[in-house]
Amino acid sequence: MAQKFSLDLRTQKHLIALVTLCIVVILIGSISYGRFFDSYENILLDLRFKWRPQQVCSPEIAIIEISDDSLKQLGYWPLPRDFHASLVDVLSRLGAKQVMFDVIFTDSTASDGIFYNALKEAGNVYLPFVLKLEEDARALRQAQAKSIVAPILPRLKTAAKGTGFINSYKDADGKTRWVPLIIDFNGSKEPHMALGMVCDFLNVPFNQVILEGNILNLGGKARVPVSPSGAMLINYAGAWKKTFKHYSYVDILAAWKEKEEGKTPRIDLDGLRGKVCFVGLTATGTGDLQPTPLENNYPMVGLHANVFNGVLLNRYVSRADRVVNLAILLFLLAGAGWVTHREKSKPLLAFCLTVGLGGIFLTAGFLLFIVKGLWIDLFYPFIMMLLSNVGLSIYNFLEENRKRELIEKELSIAKTIQENFLPVVMPEFRSLEIAAHMITAKHVGGDLYDTCELGRSRLGIFIGDVSGKGVPAALVMAKTISLFRMLAAGADEPSDLLFQLNEEMVRSATSGLFVTATYLVYIANEKKVLVASAGHCATLVLRSAGKKVEKIQPREGMPLGLMSRVEFSQEETILAKDDKVILYTDGIVEAKNLVREDFSEERLMPLLEASSGQPAAKVIEAVERQVILFAGKAPQHDDCTLIVLRQKE
């Protein structure tokens, strides 16, 4: 009976392990399928664009730039439309096949009649408009719009050869990588301007353009890979100045005039004969310069030229299907798991082999893009390979650690936990003097701080404040410090530490509490301070020269434990002799007196400036003394923590 019971327990454990494994695999697969790490995948995509050789550009395409020299000589923007009429007339006489203006003509002007006549006579000019896309346009099978943001002047529209929208999609980082090729505008299918032009160029009626799954079939003459929503991944041929033939708007007009006067034209106009011309604004500081995978200031007229070029030459880049990426991920996880299991007695060797396998995978992914134009996910599979290796290697340790944490949480007294987890004495570190002090409220709170030596010349200093009061806040404080000590040595940058710490806290969050925090890394040999913040009070720097206080507040960073995959930015500053860095919790500036006034930064700043030249401990004493005097007999409602760092030399 005992043997049977033992077997049953063993079976139950195996069953639980199998179910757990299935849940983990489903979760990992769901993250891959949901593309939650697309921001990182986009970064690696941009690297592939930058590292691949320059792509072939069609000799049919010419770009006419309304650049700084054109605006300088012609006066101002927007240019009078009689200039555009002159350009259309010149290009028509030179025999240009198509002319596209990346310029919106919405309002009436005095020279519309001249421009209208030029458009009508040329018969090959395309004008754009801008639609207002529905908010979920990228999630729909067909992008939709119900109104026009920037319409074409009706009179000019009737004279144009064709019209089309010039909308594009911006990713979370603001870069333009995708463009919808067809938009359902109140039941009518409208083409992107470049698509309409290439259809005319290939003699394909637009009604013969059919979406077949993830392929846009252009009457059998071109098959364009698109996303499930019908968007095309733009195949940027290369850097702006190195791709396509470029002409200056004003040079074309001036050269034609010189030619008519019998003079030698300043440029060879014969290069425009038979060309597809894209005319657009490229002047410095204008709104048509947008970030792309290749450049941060890329003229959007080039986007249309790249779309036209890709379809014309049948050269595309496309993203692998979600199922394909999921299959690759599972295959790599199986490989990493097999390597880790095979070398389980040698965890370091297993990790090195996993990294090597991941390196081969990354290289293959880059080559696949360069050779075949196929974009597969790299970041998430590679990270999951490493995490699976580490996870399997330390599985037993984590199990035991989790049990100890549960026991400690049930048996510890909140006040004792708080005192035991805080440093008793702040260490001296090279040329940095450190002082810290906490005044706890009557109820146990959640203020915390800690330090961690990161080698011989780097010191990490952490300060935080748990939302809420009492035992739950103290327990969260204890867990936060534990996680900090576990993760700090493995994070080179403050932003990396906060990111890892946040992921751990979100993964194990149960109390609904969150933590604001600032993590600072001091580099002794450079006298440099790196600062990242998770929704915490600004870091203050008191300069000995000038006795002024500067604020350091990184742009990105929300409190820990609220949401996963949160990005944290960081700032840096150099310390001179006697400069001080002040870290504090909101209990300092939110200390209240009997009339419910806050002590506030307005009182803290002059107080710090008056303490310039004092040792770190004296600064703390001065601040605490003033806070106590300000509060008077009012009860302390929150912990007050203050850390002062002084550069001694």
C-alpha positions as CSV (number, residue, x, y, z in Angstrom):
1,M,0.0,0.0,0.0
2,A,2.8,2.4,0.9
3,Q,4.6,1.6,-2.4
4,K,1.4,2.2,-4.3
5,F,0.9,5.5,-2.5
6,S,4.5,6.5,-3.3
7,L,4.0,5.7,-7.0
8,D,0.8,7.8,-7.0
9,L,2.7,10.7,-5.5
10,R,5.4,10.4,-8.1
11,T,2.8,10.2,-10.9
12,Q,1.1,13.3,-9.5
13,K,4.4,15.2,-9.5
14,H,5.1,14.2,-13.1
15,L,1.7,15.2,-14.1
16,I,2.0,18.6,-12.3
17,A,5.4,19.1,-14.0
18,L,3.9,18.2,-17.4
19,V,1.0,20.6,-17.0
20,T,3.3,23.3,-15.8
21,L,5.5,22.8,-18.8
22,C,2.5,22.9,-21.1
23,I,1.4,26.2,-19.5
24,V,4.9,27.7,-19.9
25,V,5.1,26.7,-23.5
26,I,1.6,28.1,-24.2
27,L,2.6,31.4,-22.5
28,I,5.9,31.7,-24.3
29,G,4.1,30.8,-27.6
30,S,1.4,33.4,-26.9
31,I,4.0,36.1,-26.4
32,S,5.6,35.2,-29.6
33,Y,2.3,35.0,-31.5
34,G,1.2,38.3,-30.0
35,R,4.5,40.0,-30.9
36,F,4.8,41.7,-27.6
37,F,8.5,42.5,-28.2
38,D,8.0,44.2,-31.5
39,S,9.9,47.3,-30.3
40,Y,13.0,45.2,-29.9
41,E,12.4,43.3,-33.1
42,N,12.1,46.6,-34.9
43,I,15.5,47.6,-33.6
44,L,17.1,44.5,-35.0
45,L,15.2,45.0,-38.3
46,D,16.7,48.4,-38.5
47,L,20.2,47.0,-38.0
48,R,19.6,44.6,-40.9
49,F,18.5,47.5,-43.1
50,K,21.7,49.4,-42.2
51,W,24.1,46.4,-42.5
52,R,22.9,45.0,-45.8
53,P,24.5,46.3,-49.1
54,Q,22.7,49.1,-51.0
55,Q,19.9,47.8,-53.1
56,V,19.3,48.2,-56.8
57,C,17.4,51.4,-57.8
58,S,15.4,51.6,-61.0
59,P,16.9,54.0,-63.5
60,E,13.3,55.0,-64.3
61,I,13.0,57.0,-61.1
62,A,14.1,60.6,-60.5
63,I,13.6,62.6,-57.4
64,I,13.1,66.3,-57.6
65,E,14.0,68.0,-54.3
66,I,12.4,71.2,-53.0
67,S,15.5,71.6,-50.8
68,D,17.1,74.5,-49.0
69,D,18.6,76.0,-52.2
70,S,15.2,76.0,-53.9
71,L,13.5,77.8,-51.1
72,K,16.4,80.2,-50.7
73,Q,16.2,81.2,-54.4
74,L,12.4,81.1,-54.9
75,G,11.5,82.8,-51.6
76,Y,9.3,80.8,-49.2
77,W,7.1,77.8,-48.6
78,P,4.6,77.0,-49.9
79,L,5.8,77.9,-53.3
80,P,3.4,79.7,-55.6
81,R,1.7,77.2,-57.9
82,D,2.9,79.0,-61.1
83,F,6.3,77.6,-60.2
84,H,4.8,74.1,-60.1
85,A,3.1,74.8,-63.4
86,S,6.5,75.7,-64.9
87,L,8.0,72.5,-63.6
88,V,5.2,70.4,-65.0
89,D,5.6,72.2,-68.3
90,V,9.4,71.5,-68.4
91,L,9.0,67.9,-67.4
92,S,6.3,67.4,-70.0
93,R,8.5,68.9,-72.7
94,L,11.3,66.6,-71.6
95,G,9.0,63.6,-72.0
96,A,8.7,62.5,-68.3
97,K,6.5,59.4,-68.1
98,Q,4.9,60.3,-64.7
99,V,5.1,63.1,-62.3
100,M,4.1,62.8,-58.6
101,F,3.8,65.8,-56.3
102,D,4.3,64.9,-52.6
103,V,2.6,68.2,-51.9
104,I,-1.0,68.7,-50.6
105,F,-3.0,71.2,-52.7
106,T,-6.0,72.0,-50.4
107,D,-6.5,75.7,-50.5
108,S,-7.2,78.0,-53.5
109,T,-4.6,80.4,-54.7
110,A,-4.4,83.1,-57.4
111,S,-2.2,80.9,-59.6
112,D,-4.5,77.8,-59.6
113,G,-5.6,78.5,-63.2
114,I,-2.1,78.3,-64.5
115,F,-1.4,75.1,-62.5
116,Y,-4.7,73.6,-63.7
117,N,-3.8,74.3,-67.4
118,A,-0.3,72.8,-66.9
119,L,-1.8,69.6,-65.3
120,K,-4.4,69.3,-68.0
121,E,-1.9,69.7,-70.8
122,A,0.7,67.3,-69.3
123,G,-1.8,64.6,-68.6
124,N,0.6,62.6,-66.5
125,V,0.7,64.3,-63.1
126,Y,-0.5,62.6,-59.8
127,L,-1.7,64.5,-56.8
128,P,-2.0,63.2,-53.2
129,F,-4.5,63.5,-50.4
130,V,-4.5,62.4,-46.8
131,L,-7.1,60.2,-45.1
132,K,-8.0,60.0,-41.5
133,L,-7.5,56.3,-40.7
134,E,-9.6,54.5,-38.1
135,E,-7.7,54.0,-34.8
136,D,-7.6,50.2,-35.3
137,A,-6.7,50.4,-39.0
138,R,-3.7,48.2,-38.7
139,A,-5.7,45.5,-36.8
140,L,-8.4,45.3,-39.6
141,R,-8.2,43.0,-42.5
142,Q,-8.5,46.1,-44.7
143,A,-7.4,49.5,-43.5
144,Q,-10.4,51.9,-43.3
145,A,-11.0,55.6,-43.3
146,K,-14.2,57.6,-43.1
147,S,-13.0,61.2,-43.7
148,I,-10.3,63.1,-45.5
149,V,-7.8,65.2,-43.5
150,A,-6.3,67.0,-46.5
151,P,-8.3,66.8,-49.7
152,I,-7.2,67.9,-53.1
153,L,-8.6,71.1,-54.5
154,P,-11.5,69.8,-56.7
155,R,-10.5,71.8,-59.8
156,L,-6.9,70.5,-59.6
157,K,-8.2,66.9,-59.0
158,T,-10.1,66.9,-62.3
159,A,-6.9,67.9,-64.1
160,A,-4.7,65.2,-62.5
161,K,-3.9,61.9,-64.2
162,G,-4.5,60.2,-61.0
163,T,-4.8,60.7,-57.2
164,G,-4.0,58.6,-54.2
165,F,-3.5,58.8,-50.5
166,I,0.0,59.2,-48.9
167,N,-0.8,57.9,-45.4
168,S,1.8,55.6,-43.8
169,Y,2.1,53.9,-40.5
170,K,4.3,54.9,-37.7
171,D,5.6,52.3,-35.2
172,A,5.8,52.9,-31.5
173,D,9.3,54.4,-31.9
174,G,8.0,56.9,-34.4
175,K,9.7,55.3,-37.4
176,T,7.9,54.6,-40.7
177,R,8.3,51.0,-41.8
178,W,4.9,50.1,-43.1
179,V,2.5,51.7,-45.6
180,P,-1.1,50.6,-46.4
181,L,-1.5,50.0,-50.1
182,I,-5.3,50.1,-50.2
183,I,-7.7,51.8,-47.9
184,D,-11.4,51.3,-47.8
185,F,-12.7,54.9,-47.8
186,N,-16.5,54.7,-47.1
187,G,-16.8,51.6,-49.3
188,S,-14.5,52.8,-52.1
189,K,-11.1,51.2,-52.5
190,E,-8.5,53.9,-52.7
191,P,-4.9,53.1,-53.7
192,H,-1.7,54.5,-52.2
193,M,-0.3,57.1,-54.6
194,A,2.8,54.9,-55.4
195,L,0.6,51.9,-56.0
196,G,-1.7,53.8,-58.4
197,M,1.3,55.1,-60.3
198,V,3.0,51.7,-60.6
199,C,-0.4,50.2,-61.8
200,D,-0.5,52.8,-64.5
201,F,3.1,52.2,-65.4
202,L,2.5,48.5,-65.8
203,N,-0.8,49.0,-67.6
204,V,-2.8,47.2,-64.8
205,P,-6.3,48.6,-64.2
206,F,-6.8,49.2,-60.5
207,N,-9.9,46.9,-60.5
208,Q,-7.6,44.0,-61.3
209,V,-5.6,44.5,-58.1
210,I,-6.7,41.7,-55.8
211,L,-5.7,40.9,-52.2
212,E,-5.1,37.1,-52.1
213,G,-4.2,36.2,-48.5
214,N,-1.0,37.9,-47.7
215,I,-0.3,38.7,-51.4
216,L,-1.5,41.8,-53.3
217,N,-1.8,40.6,-56.9
218,L,-1.4,43.4,-59.5
219,G,-3.2,41.7,-62.4
220,G,-0.5,39.0,-62.6
221,K,2.3,41.4,-63.3
222,A,3.4,41.8,-59.7
223,R,2.8,40.0,-56.5
224,V,3.4,42.2,-53.5
225,P,3.8,40.5,-50.0
226,V,1.7,42.4,-47.4
227,S,0.7,42.0,-43.8
228,P,-2.7,40.6,-42.7
229,S,-4.0,44.2,-42.8
230,G,-2.8,44.7,-46.4
231,A,0.2,46.9,-45.4
232,M,3.6,46.7,-47.2
233,L,6.9,46.6,-45.4
234,I,8.8,49.3,-47.2
235,N,12.0,48.1,-48.8
236,Y,14.2,51.1,-48.3
237,A,16.9,50.8,-51.0
238,G,19.5,52.7,-49.0
239,A,20.5,56.0,-47.5
240,W,18.7,59.1,-49.0
241,K,21.7,60.6,-50.7
242,K,23.0,57.3,-52.1
243,T,19.8,56.1,-53.8
244,F,18.0,57.2,-56.9
245,K,18.9,60.2,-59.1
246,H,18.4,63.5,-57.4
247,Y,17.6,66.9,-59.0
248,S,17.1,70.3,-57.5
249,Y,13.7,71.9,-58.2
250,V,15.2,75.3,-58.8
251,D,18.0,73.9,-60.9
252,I,15.6,72.3,-63.4
253,L,13.7,75.6,-63.9
254,A,16.9,77.6,-64.2
255,A,18.5,75.1,-66.6
256,W,15.4,75.1,-68.9
257,K,15.5,78.9,-68.9
258,E,19.2,78.9,-69.8
259,K,18.6,76.4,-72.5
260,E,15.8,78.6,-74.1
261,E,18.2,81.6,-73.9
262,G,20.8,79.6,-75.8
263,K,23.1,79.3,-72.8
264,T,24.7,76.1,-71.5
265,P,22.3,74.6,-68.9
266,R,23.7,74.2,-65.4
267,I,22.5,70.6,-65.3
268,D,21.9,67.9,-67.9
269,L,18.1,67.9,-68.5
270,D,18.3,64.9,-70.8
271,G,18.6,62.8,-67.7
272,L,14.9,63.5,-67.0
273,R,13.6,62.1,-70.3
274,G,11.3,59.2,-69.9
275,K,11.6,59.3,-66.1
276,V,9.1,58.8,-63.3
277,C,9.6,61.9,-61.3
278,F,8.8,62.3,-57.6
279,V,8.6,65.9,-56.5
280,G,8.7,66.6,-52.7
281,L,9.9,68.9,-49.9
282,T,13.3,68.0,-48.5
283,A,14.4,71.3,-46.9
284,T,15.9,71.2,-43.5
285,G,13.5,71.4,-40.5
286,T,10.4,70.7,-42.5
287,G,7.7,68.3,-41.5
288,D,8.3,66.0,-44.4
289,L,11.5,64.7,-42.8
290,Q,10.6,61.7,-40.7
291,P,12.6,58.9,-39.0
292,T,13.0,55.6,-40.9
293,P,15.0,52.4,-40.3
294,L,18.0,54.0,-42.1
295,E,17.9,57.7,-41.1
296,N,16.3,59.9,-38.5
297,N,15.5,62.6,-41.1
298,Y,14.4,60.9,-44.2
299,P,12.2,62.9,-46.7
300,M,8.9,61.2,-47.1
301,V,8.9,61.7,-50.9
302,G,11.6,59.0,-50.8
303,L,9.0,56.6,-49.2
304,H,6.8,56.8,-52.3
305,A,9.9,56.3,-54.6
306,N,10.9,53.2,-52.6
307,V,7.4,51.7,-52.8
308,F,7.3,52.3,-56.5
309,N,10.9,50.9,-56.9
310,G,10.2,47.8,-54.9
311,V,7.1,46.8,-57.0
312,L,8.6,47.8,-60.3
313,L,11.8,45.7,-59.7
314,N,9.9,42.9,-57.8
315,R,12.2,43.4,-54.8
316,Y,10.4,43.1,-51.5
317,V,11.1,42.6,-47.8
318,S,8.5,40.7,-45.9
319,R,7.9,39.4,-42.4
320,A,7.6,35.7,-41.6
321,D,4.2,34.5,-40.6
322,R,3.4,34.3,-36.9
323,V,3.2,30.6,-37.1
324,V,6.6,30.3,-38.7
325,N,8.1,32.5,-36.0
326,L,6.4,30.4,-33.4
327,A,7.8,27.2,-34.9
328,I,11.3,28.6,-35.0
329,L,11.0,29.6,-31.3
330,L,9.8,26.2,-30.2
331,F,12.6,24.5,-32.2
332,L,15.2,26.8,-30.6
333,L,13.8,26.2,-27.1
334,A,13.9,22.5,-27.6
335,G,17.5,22.8,-28.7
336,A,18.5,25.0,-25.7
337,G,16.7,22.6,-23.4
338,W,18.4,19.6,-24.9
339,V,21.8,21.2,-24.6
340,T,21.1,22.3,-21.0
341,H,19.9,18.8,-20.0
342,R,22.8,17.1,-21.8
343,E,25.3,19.2,-19.9
344,K,23.4,19.7,-16.6
345,S,26.5,18.8,-14.6
346,K,28.4,21.6,-16.3
347,P,26.0,24.6,-16.3
348,L,28.7,27.1,-17.5
349,L,29.4,24.9,-20.5
350,A,25.7,24.5,-21.2
351,F,25.3,28.3,-21.1
352,C,28.2,28.8,-23.5
353,L,26.8,26.2,-25.9
354,T,23.4,27.9,-25.8
355,V,24.9,31.3,-26.5
356,G,26.8,29.7,-29.4
357,L,23.6,28.2,-30.8
358,G,21.9,31.6,-30.4
359,G,24.8,33.3,-32.3
360,I,24.3,30.9,-35.2
361,F,20.6,31.7,-35.2
362,L,21.2,35.5,-35.2
363,T,23.7,35.2,-38.0
364,A,21.2,33.1,-40.0
365,G,18.5,35.6,-39.4
366,F,20.6,38.5,-40.7
367,L,21.7,36.5,-43.8
368,L,18.1,35.5,-44.5
369,F,17.1,39.1,-44.6
370,I,20.1,40.2,-46.7
371,V,19.7,37.4,-49.3
372,K,16.0,36.7,-49.3
373,G,14.5,39.9,-47.8
374,L,12.7,37.7,-45.1
375,W,12.3,39.2,-41.7
376,I,12.1,36.6,-38.9
377,D,12.0,37.4,-35.2
378,L,15.4,37.4,-33.5
379,F,15.2,39.2,-30.2
380,Y,12.5,37.1,-28.4
381,P,13.7,33.7,-29.5
382,F,17.3,34.5,-28.6
383,I,16.3,35.9,-25.2
384,M,14.1,32.9,-24.5
385,M,16.9,30.5,-25.3
386,L,19.1,32.1,-22.7
387,L,16.3,32.3,-20.2
388,S,15.3,28.7,-20.7
389,N,18.9,27.7,-20.1
390,V,19.2,29.8,-16.9
391,G,15.8,28.8,-15.7
392,L,16.5,25.1,-16.1
393,S,19.9,25.4,-14.5
394,I,18.7,27.2,-11.3
395,Y,15.3,25.6,-11.1
396,N,16.0,23.8,-7.8
397,F,17.5,26.9,-6.3
398,L,14.5,29.0,-7.2
399,E,12.2,26.4,-5.7
400,E,14.0,26.5,-2.4
401,N,14.3,30.2,-2.4
402,R,10.6,30.6,-3.0
403,K,9.8,28.4,0.0
404,R,12.1,30.4,2.2
405,E,10.4,33.6,1.1
406,L,7.0,32.3,2.0
407,I,8.2,31.2,5.4
408,E,9.8,34.5,6.1
409,K,6.7,36.5,5.0
410,E,4.5,34.4,7.4
411,L,6.9,34.6,10.4
412,S,8.6,37.9,10.3
413,I,7.5,41.1,12.1
414,A,7.1,44.0,9.7
415,K,9.3,46.4,11.7
416,T,12.0,43.9,12.2
417,I,12.0,43.1,8.4
418,Q,12.3,46.8,7.6
419,E,15.2,47.4,10.0
420,N,17.1,44.2,9.0
421,F,16.9,44.9,5.3
422,L,18.4,48.4,5.5
423,P,22.1,49.1,5.7
424,V,23.2,49.8,9.3
425,V,26.2,51.9,8.2
426,M,26.6,53.4,4.7
427,P,30.0,52.5,3.3
428,E,32.8,54.8,2.3
429,F,33.6,54.3,-1.4
430,R,36.7,55.6,-2.9
431,S,36.4,59.4,-3.1
432,L,32.6,59.4,-2.4
433,E,31.3,60.3,1.0
434,I,27.9,58.7,1.7
435,A,25.4,59.5,4.4
436,A,21.8,58.3,4.8
437,H,19.1,58.4,7.4
438,M,15.4,57.3,7.6
439,I,12.8,58.7,10.0
440,T,10.0,56.1,10.1
441,A,6.4,57.0,10.7
442,K,4.4,55.6,13.6
443,H,3.1,52.9,11.3
444,V,5.5,50.7,9.5
445,G,6.0,52.0,6.0
446,G,7.8,51.0,2.9
447,D,10.8,53.3,2.4
448,L,13.9,51.4,1.4
449,Y,17.5,52.1,0.3
450,D,20.5,50.0,-0.3
451,T,24.0,50.0,-1.9
452,C,25.9,47.4,-3.9
453,E,29.5,47.4,-5.0
454,L,29.7,46.6,-8.7
455,G,33.4,45.9,-8.9
456,R,36.3,48.1,-7.7
457,S,35.2,51.4,-9.3
458,R,31.4,51.3,-9.4
459,L,28.9,51.6,-6.7
460,G,25.1,51.2,-7.0
461,I,22.8,53.2,-4.7
462,F,19.1,52.4,-4.6
463,I,16.2,54.2,-3.0
464,G,12.6,53.4,-3.1
465,D,9.1,54.0,-1.6
466,V,6.4,51.4,-1.5
467,S,2.8,52.6,-2.0
468,G,0.6,51.9,1.1
469,K,1.5,51.5,4.7
470,G,1.8,48.7,7.3
471,V,2.8,45.1,7.0
472,P,2.0,44.7,3.2
473,A,4.2,47.6,2.4
474,A,7.0,46.3,4.6
475,L,6.8,42.9,2.9
476,V,6.9,44.4,-0.5
477,M,9.9,46.5,0.7
478,A,11.7,43.4,1.8
479,K,11.0,41.6,-1.5
480,T,12.2,44.6,-3.5
481,I,15.5,44.8,-1.6
482,S,15.9,41.1,-2.0
483,L,15.4,41.3,-5.7
484,F,17.7,44.3,-6.0
485,R,20.5,42.5,-4.2
486,M,20.0,39.4,-6.5
487,L,19.9,41.4,-9.7
488,A,22.2,44.4,-9.1
489,A,25.5,42.6,-9.8
490,G,24.3,41.5,-13.2
491,A,23.1,44.8,-14.5
492,D,25.6,47.2,-16.0
493,E,23.2,50.1,-16.5
494,P,20.7,51.6,-14.0
495,S,17.9,51.3,-16.6
496,D,18.7,47.6,-17.1
497,L,18.4,47.0,-13.4
498,L,15.0,48.7,-13.1
499,F,13.8,46.8,-16.2
500,Q,14.8,43.5,-14.7
501,L,13.5,44.4,-11.2
502,N,10.1,45.5,-12.7
503,E,9.8,42.2,-14.6
504,E,10.4,40.2,-11.5
505,M,8.0,42.3,-9.4
506,V,5.2,42.1,-12.0
507,R,5.7,38.4,-12.4
508,S,5.3,37.8,-8.6
509,A,2.9,40.7,-7.8
510,T,0.0,39.7,-5.6
511,S,-0.6,42.6,-3.2
512,G,-1.6,45.3,-5.7
513,L,1.1,47.6,-4.3
514,F,3.8,49.3,-6.4
515,V,7.2,50.8,-5.8
516,T,8.7,54.1,-6.9
517,A,12.5,54.0,-7.1
518,T,15.6,55.6,-8.2
519,Y,18.8,53.6,-9.0
520,L,22.1,55.5,-9.3
521,V,25.5,54.0,-10.3
522,Y,28.6,56.0,-9.3
523,I,31.7,55.4,-11.5
524,A,34.6,56.4,-9.3
525,N,37.4,56.7,-11.9
526,E,35.2,59.0,-14.1
527,K,33.4,60.8,-11.3
528,K,30.3,60.1,-13.2
529,V,26.8,59.4,-12.0
530,L,24.2,57.4,-14.0
531,V,20.6,57.8,-12.9
532,A,17.4,55.9,-13.8
533,S,14.0,56.5,-12.2
534,A,10.8,54.5,-11.8
535,G,8.4,57.3,-11.1
536,H,10.4,58.5,-8.1
537,C,11.2,62.0,-6.9
538,A,13.8,63.8,-9.0
539,T,17.5,63.3,-8.2
540,L,19.1,66.6,-7.1
541,V,22.7,67.7,-7.7
542,L,24.0,70.5,-5.6
543,R,26.9,72.1,-7.5
544,S,29.7,73.5,-5.3
545,A,30.4,76.1,-8.1
546,G,27.5,78.5,-8.0
547,K,25.7,76.7,-5.1
548,K,22.8,75.9,-7.3
549,V,20.6,72.8,-7.4
550,E,20.1,70.9,-10.6
551,K,17.3,68.3,-11.2
552,I,17.9,65.0,-12.9
553,Q,14.6,63.4,-14.0
554,P,14.9,60.7,-16.7
555,R,12.1,60.9,-19.4
556,E,10.9,57.4,-19.2
557,G,10.1,55.2,-16.2
558,M,6.9,54.3,-14.4
559,P,6.6,52.7,-10.9
560,L,7.8,49.1,-10.4
561,G,5.2,46.3,-10.3
562,L,2.5,47.9,-12.4
563,M,3.1,46.7,-15.9
564,S,5.6,44.5,-17.6
565,R,7.9,45.4,-20.5
566,V,8.2,49.0,-19.4
567,E,11.2,50.9,-20.7
568,F,13.4,53.0,-18.4
569,S,15.6,55.8,-19.7
570,Q,18.6,57.2,-17.8
571,E,20.6,60.4,-17.5
572,E,24.2,61.1,-16.5
573,T,26.2,63.8,-15.0
574,I,29.8,64.5,-13.9
575,L,30.7,65.5,-10.4
576,A,33.2,68.1,-9.4
577,K,34.9,68.5,-6.1
578,D,32.3,69.0,-3.2
579,D,29.4,68.5,-5.6
580,K,26.6,66.6,-3.8
581,V,23.9,64.2,-5.1
582,I,20.7,64.1,-3.0
583,L,18.2,61.2,-3.1
584,Y,15.0,61.4,-1.1
585,T,11.5,60.0,-0.7
586,D,8.3,62.0,-1.0
587,G,8.0,62.0,2.8
588,I,10.4,64.9,2.9
589,V,8.6,67.3,0.5
590,E,5.2,66.1,1.5
591,A,5.7,66.5,5.3
592,K,2.8,68.5,6.5
593,N,2.3,71.0,9.3
594,L,-0.9,71.6,11.3
595,V,-2.5,73.6,8.5
596,R,-1.9,70.8,6.0
597,E,0.8,72.7,4.1
598,D,3.5,70.6,2.4
599,F,7.2,71.3,3.1
600,S,7.6,71.2,-0.7
601,E,10.6,71.5,-3.1
602,E,10.4,75.3,-2.8
603,R,11.6,75.0,0.8
604,L,14.0,72.1,0.2
605,M,16.0,73.8,-2.7
606,P,17.1,76.9,-0.8
607,L,17.9,74.8,2.2
608,L,20.2,72.6,0.2
609,E,21.9,75.6,-1.5
610,A,22.6,77.0,1.9
611,S,24.3,73.8,3.0
612,S,26.8,73.9,0.2
613,G,30.3,73.1,1.4
614,Q,29.0,71.0,4.4
615,P,29.7,67.3,4.9
616,A,27.0,64.9,3.7
617,A,25.9,64.1,7.3
618,K,25.6,67.8,8.1
619,V,23.3,68.3,5.1
620,I,21.0,65.5,6.3
621,E,20.9,67.0,9.8
622,A,20.0,70.4,8.4
623,V,17.2,69.1,6.3
624,E,15.7,66.9,9.0
625,R,15.9,69.7,11.5
626,Q,14.0,72.1,9.2
627,V,11.4,69.4,8.3
628,I,10.7,68.7,12.0
629,L,10.5,72.5,12.8
630,F,8.1,72.9,9.8
631,A,5.8,70.0,10.8
632,G,5.7,71.2,14.5
633,K,3.1,69.1,16.4
634,A,1.6,67.6,13.2
635,P,1.8,63.8,13.2
636,Q,4.3,62.3,10.7
637,H,2.2,60.5,8.0
638,D,5.0,59.0,5.9
639,D,8.5,57.7,6.2
640,C,11.2,60.3,5.4
641,T,14.4,59.0,3.8
642,L,17.4,61.1,2.7
643,I,20.7,60.0,1.1
644,V,23.5,62.5,0.4
645,L,26.6,61.7,-1.7
646,R,29.6,64.1,-1.7
647,Q,32.4,64.0,-4.1
648,K,35.4,64.6,-1.9
649,E,38.0,65.3,-4.6
